[in-house]
């Protein structure tokens, strides 16, 4: 059985620097700051400003807008995510 000192030396060598790891929930945090309010005529209203496809929002690019689905596809740092409107019934989406 190895001595306790050997275990300590092993864990010292195996120690990880947690500050080097990226937050796996970054995009959830980022997208929670964006509030999709409306989709109209190929444009979207997010956080009280109107954008169109290709527009930039805090470093994210709008990849697509779907009025039918009530959603917007965005990309930031090579990660894709979506924002969606809530649906009141089969014809009306609400914020």
mmCIF file of the C-alpha atoms, coordinates in Angstrom:
data_MODEL
# 
_entry.id   MODEL 
# 
loop_
_atom_site.group_PDB 
_atom_site.id 
_atom_site.type_symbol 
_atom_site.label_atom_id 
_atom_site.label_alt_id 
_atom_site.label_comp_id 
_atom_site.label_asym_id 
_atom_site.label_entity_id 
_atom_site.label_seq_id 
_atom_site.pdbx_PDB_ins_code 
_atom_site.Cartn_x 
_atom_site.Cartn_y 
_atom_site.Cartn_z 
_atom_site.occupancy 
_atom_site.B_iso_or_equiv 
_atom_site.pdbx_formal_charge 
_atom_site.auth_seq_id 
_atom_site.auth_comp_id 
_atom_site.auth_asym_id 
_atom_site.auth_atom_id 
_atom_site.pdbx_PDB_model_num 
ATOM 1  C CA . UNK A 1 1  ? 0.000   0.000  0.000   1.00 0.00 ? 1  UNK A CA 1 
ATOM 2  C CA . UNK A 1 2  ? 1.475   3.395  -0.990  1.00 0.00 ? 2  UNK A CA 1 
ATOM 3  C CA . UNK A 1 3  ? 2.318   5.893  1.689   1.00 0.00 ? 3  UNK A CA 1 
ATOM 4  C CA . UNK A 1 4  ? 0.144   8.975  2.104   1.00 0.00 ? 4  UNK A CA 1 
ATOM 5  C CA . UNK A 1 5  ? 2.993   11.131 0.784   1.00 0.00 ? 5  UNK A CA 1 
ATOM 6  C CA . UNK A 1 6  ? 2.843   9.284  -2.530  1.00 0.00 ? 6  UNK A CA 1 
ATOM 7  C CA . UNK A 1 7  ? -0.873  10.043 -2.882  1.00 0.00 ? 7  UNK A CA 1 
ATOM 8  C CA . UNK A 1 8  ? -0.222  13.713 -2.146  1.00 0.00 ? 8  UNK A CA 1 
ATOM 9  C CA . UNK A 1 9  ? 2.538   13.855 -4.761  1.00 0.00 ? 9  UNK A CA 1 
ATOM 10 C CA . UNK A 1 10 ? 0.240   12.201 -7.339  1.00 0.00 ? 10 UNK A CA 1 
ATOM 11 C CA . UNK A 1 11 ? -2.567  14.683 -6.754  1.00 0.00 ? 11 UNK A CA 1 
ATOM 12 C CA . UNK A 1 12 ? -0.157  17.620 -6.870  1.00 0.00 ? 12 UNK A CA 1 
ATOM 13 C CA . UNK A 1 13 ? 0.937   16.501 -10.356 1.00 0.00 ? 13 UNK A CA 1 
ATOM 14 C CA . UNK A 1 14 ? -2.667  15.870 -11.463 1.00 0.00 ? 14 UNK A CA 1 
ATOM 15 C CA . UNK A 1 15 ? -4.037  19.150 -10.115 1.00 0.00 ? 15 UNK A CA 1 
ATOM 16 C CA . UNK A 1 16 ? -6.084  21.038 -12.707 1.00 0.00 ? 16 UNK A CA 1 
ATOM 17 C CA . UNK A 1 17 ? -6.239  24.768 -13.109 1.00 0.00 ? 17 UNK A CA 1 
ATOM 18 C CA . UNK A 1 18 ? -10.004 25.328 -13.185 1.00 0.00 ? 18 UNK A CA 1 
ATOM 19 C CA . UNK A 1 19 ? -9.579  28.887 -14.467 1.00 0.00 ? 19 UNK A CA 1 
ATOM 20 C CA . UNK A 1 20 ? -8.461  27.387 -17.807 1.00 0.00 ? 20 UNK A CA 1 
ATOM 21 C CA . UNK A 1 21 ? -11.844 25.721 -18.366 1.00 0.00 ? 21 UNK A CA 1 
ATOM 22 C CA . UNK A 1 22 ? -14.579 27.562 -20.257 1.00 0.00 ? 22 UNK A CA 1 
ATOM 23 C CA . UNK A 1 23 ? -18.036 27.889 -18.762 1.00 0.00 ? 23 UNK A CA 1 
ATOM 24 C CA . UNK A 1 24 ? -20.183 25.240 -20.533 1.00 0.00 ? 24 UNK A CA 1 
ATOM 25 C CA . UNK A 1 25 ? -23.298 27.321 -19.783 1.00 0.00 ? 25 UNK A CA 1 
ATOM 26 C CA . UNK A 1 26 ? -22.013 30.548 -21.364 1.00 0.00 ? 26 UNK A CA 1 
ATOM 27 C CA . UNK A 1 27 ? -24.517 30.457 -24.214 1.00 0.00 ? 27 UNK A CA 1 
ATOM 28 C CA . UNK A 1 28 ? -27.432 29.825 -21.860 1.00 0.00 ? 28 UNK A CA 1 
ATOM 29 C CA . UNK A 1 29 ? -26.322 32.864 -19.856 1.00 0.00 ? 29 UNK A CA 1 
ATOM 30 C CA . UNK A 1 30 ? -25.791 34.916 -23.018 1.00 0.00 ? 30 UNK A CA 1 
ATOM 31 C CA . UNK A 1 31 ? -29.088 33.967 -24.638 1.00 0.00 ? 31 UNK A CA 1 
ATOM 32 C CA . UNK A 1 32 ? -30.974 34.631 -21.396 1.00 0.00 ? 32 UNK A CA 1 
ATOM 33 C CA . UNK A 1 33 ? -29.911 38.288 -21.751 1.00 0.00 ? 33 UNK A CA 1 
ATOM 34 C CA . UNK A 1 34 ? -31.523 38.476 -25.200 1.00 0.00 ? 34 UNK A CA 1 
ATOM 35 C CA . UNK A 1 35 ? -35.288 38.952 -25.260 1.00 0.00 ? 35 UNK A CA 1 
ATOM 36 C CA . UNK A 1 36 ? -37.009 38.237 -28.564 1.00 0.00 ? 36 UNK A CA 1 
ATOM 37 C CA . UNK A 1 37 ? -40.018 40.540 -28.623 1.00 0.00 ? 37 UNK A CA 1 
ATOM 38 C CA . UNK A 1 38 ? -41.337 40.453 -32.191 1.00 0.00 ? 38 UNK A CA 1 
ATOM 39 C CA . UNK A 1 39 ? -40.848 39.124 -35.719 1.00 0.00 ? 39 UNK A CA 1 
ATOM 40 C CA . UNK A 1 40 ? -42.235 41.223 -38.557 1.00 0.00 ? 40 UNK A CA 1 
ATOM 41 C CA . UNK A 1 41 ? -41.446 41.556 -42.272 1.00 0.00 ? 41 UNK A CA 1 
ATOM 42 C CA . UNK A 1 42 ? -38.149 39.655 -42.109 1.00 0.00 ? 42 UNK A CA 1 
ATOM 43 C CA . UNK A 1 43 ? -36.942 41.612 -39.098 1.00 0.00 ? 43 UNK A CA 1 
ATOM 44 C CA . UNK A 1 44 ? -36.735 40.837 -35.389 1.00 0.00 ? 44 UNK A CA 1 
ATOM 45 C CA . UNK A 1 45 ? -37.069 42.995 -32.315 1.00 0.00 ? 45 UNK A CA 1 
ATOM 46 C CA . UNK A 1 46 ? -34.609 41.941 -29.626 1.00 0.00 ? 46 UNK A CA 1 
ATOM 47 C CA . UNK A 1 47 ? -34.083 43.982 -26.448 1.00 0.00 ? 47 UNK A CA 1 
ATOM 48 C CA . UNK A 1 48 ? -36.093 46.905 -27.890 1.00 0.00 ? 48 UNK A CA 1 
ATOM 49 C CA . UNK A 1 49 ? -34.030 47.158 -31.129 1.00 0.00 ? 49 UNK A CA 1 
ATOM 50 C CA . UNK A 1 50 ? -34.874 45.946 -34.640 1.00 0.00 ? 50 UNK A CA 1 
ATOM 51 C CA . UNK A 1 51 ? -32.440 43.696 -36.569 1.00 0.00 ? 51 UNK A CA 1 
ATOM 52 C CA . UNK A 1 52 ? -32.415 41.743 -39.808 1.00 0.00 ? 52 UNK A CA 1 
ATOM 53 C CA . UNK A 1 53 ? -30.600 38.626 -41.018 1.00 0.00 ? 53 UNK A CA 1 
ATOM 54 C CA . UNK A 1 54 ? -26.844 39.156 -40.782 1.00 0.00 ? 54 UNK A CA 1 
ATOM 55 C CA . UNK A 1 55 ? -27.208 41.745 -38.020 1.00 0.00 ? 55 UNK A CA 1 
ATOM 56 C CA . UNK A 1 56 ? -24.948 41.733 -34.963 1.00 0.00 ? 56 UNK A CA 1 
ATOM 57 C CA . UNK A 1 57 ? -26.142 41.622 -31.346 1.00 0.00 ? 57 UNK A CA 1 
ATOM 58 C CA . UNK A 1 58 ? -23.426 41.726 -28.678 1.00 0.00 ? 58 UNK A CA 1 
ATOM 59 C CA . UNK A 1 59 ? -21.055 39.786 -30.932 1.00 0.00 ? 59 UNK A CA 1 
ATOM 60 C CA . UNK A 1 60 ? -23.665 37.268 -32.115 1.00 0.00 ? 60 UNK A CA 1 
ATOM 61 C CA . UNK A 1 61 ? -24.757 37.133 -35.762 1.00 0.00 ? 61 UNK A CA 1 
ATOM 62 C CA . UNK A 1 62 ? -28.364 36.542 -36.814 1.00 0.00 ? 62 UNK A CA 1 
ATOM 63 C CA . UNK A 1 63 ? -28.253 33.522 -39.126 1.00 0.00 ? 63 UNK A CA 1 
ATOM 64 C CA . UNK A 1 64 ? -31.957 33.192 -39.844 1.00 0.00 ? 64 UNK A CA 1 
ATOM 65 C CA . UNK A 1 65 ? -35.414 34.427 -38.951 1.00 0.00 ? 65 UNK A CA 1 
ATOM 66 C CA . UNK A 1 66 ? -38.519 32.226 -39.065 1.00 0.00 ? 66 UNK A CA 1 
ATOM 67 C CA . UNK A 1 67 ? -41.837 34.000 -38.635 1.00 0.00 ? 67 UNK A CA 1 
ATOM 68 C CA . UNK A 1 68 ? -43.608 30.653 -39.071 1.00 0.00 ? 68 UNK A CA 1 
ATOM 69 C CA . UNK A 1 69 ? -41.777 29.099 -36.104 1.00 0.00 ? 69 UNK A CA 1 
ATOM 70 C CA . UNK A 1 70 ? -41.439 32.357 -34.182 1.00 0.00 ? 70 UNK A CA 1 
ATOM 71 C CA . UNK A 1 71 ? -37.714 31.847 -33.800 1.00 0.00 ? 71 UNK A CA 1 
ATOM 72 C CA . UNK A 1 72 ? -34.342 33.368 -34.589 1.00 0.00 ? 72 UNK A CA 1 
ATOM 73 C CA . UNK A 1 73 ? -31.098 31.437 -35.159 1.00 0.00 ? 73 UNK A CA 1 
ATOM 74 C CA . UNK A 1 74 ? -27.908 33.081 -33.922 1.00 0.00 ? 74 UNK A CA 1 
ATOM 75 C CA . UNK A 1 75 ? -24.203 32.232 -33.932 1.00 0.00 ? 75 UNK A CA 1 
ATOM 76 C CA . UNK A 1 76 ? -21.519 33.407 -31.532 1.00 0.00 ? 76 UNK A CA 1 
ATOM 77 C CA . UNK A 1 77 ? -17.954 32.086 -31.407 1.00 0.00 ? 77 UNK A CA 1 
ATOM 78 C CA . UNK A 1 78 ? -18.888 29.166 -33.684 1.00 0.00 ? 78 UNK A CA 1 
ATOM 79 C CA . UNK A 1 79 ? -21.794 28.074 -31.457 1.00 0.00 ? 79 UNK A CA 1 
ATOM 80 C CA . UNK A 1 80 ? -25.383 28.205 -32.702 1.00 0.00 ? 80 UNK A CA 1 
ATOM 81 C CA . UNK A 1 81 ? -28.414 28.869 -30.541 1.00 0.00 ? 81 UNK A CA 1 
ATOM 82 C CA . UNK A 1 82 ? -32.059 29.936 -30.943 1.00 0.00 ? 82 UNK A CA 1 
ATOM 83 C CA . UNK A 1 83 ? -34.418 32.458 -29.436 1.00 0.00 ? 83 UNK A CA 1 
ATOM 84 C CA . UNK A 1 84 ? -38.151 31.772 -29.595 1.00 0.00 ? 84 UNK A CA 1 
ATOM 85 C CA . UNK A 1 85 ? -41.384 33.640 -29.056 1.00 0.00 ? 85 UNK A CA 1 
ATOM 86 C CA . UNK A 1 86 ? -44.000 32.111 -26.802 1.00 0.00 ? 86 UNK A CA 1 
ATOM 87 C CA . UNK A 1 87 ? -47.169 30.963 -28.500 1.00 0.00 ? 87 UNK A CA 1 
ATOM 88 C CA . UNK A 1 88 ? -50.624 32.054 -27.270 1.00 0.00 ? 88 UNK A CA 1 
ATOM 89 C CA . UNK A 1 89 ? -52.463 29.911 -29.831 1.00 0.00 ? 89 UNK A CA 1 
ATOM 90 C CA . UNK A 1 90 ? -51.818 28.478 -33.299 1.00 0.00 ? 90 UNK A CA 1 
ATOM 91 C CA . UNK A 1 91 ? -51.792 31.977 -34.881 1.00 0.00 ? 91 UNK A CA 1 
ATOM 92 C CA . UNK A 1 92 ? -50.465 34.333 -32.221 1.00 0.00 ? 92 UNK A CA 1 
ATOM 93 C CA . UNK A 1 93 ? -47.045 34.445 -30.591 1.00 0.00 ? 93 UNK A CA 1 
ATOM 94 C CA . UNK A 1 94 ? -46.535 36.577 -27.503 1.00 0.00 ? 94 UNK A CA 1 
ATOM 95 C CA . UNK A 1 95 ? -43.588 37.969 -25.576 1.00 0.00 ? 95 UNK A CA 1 
# 
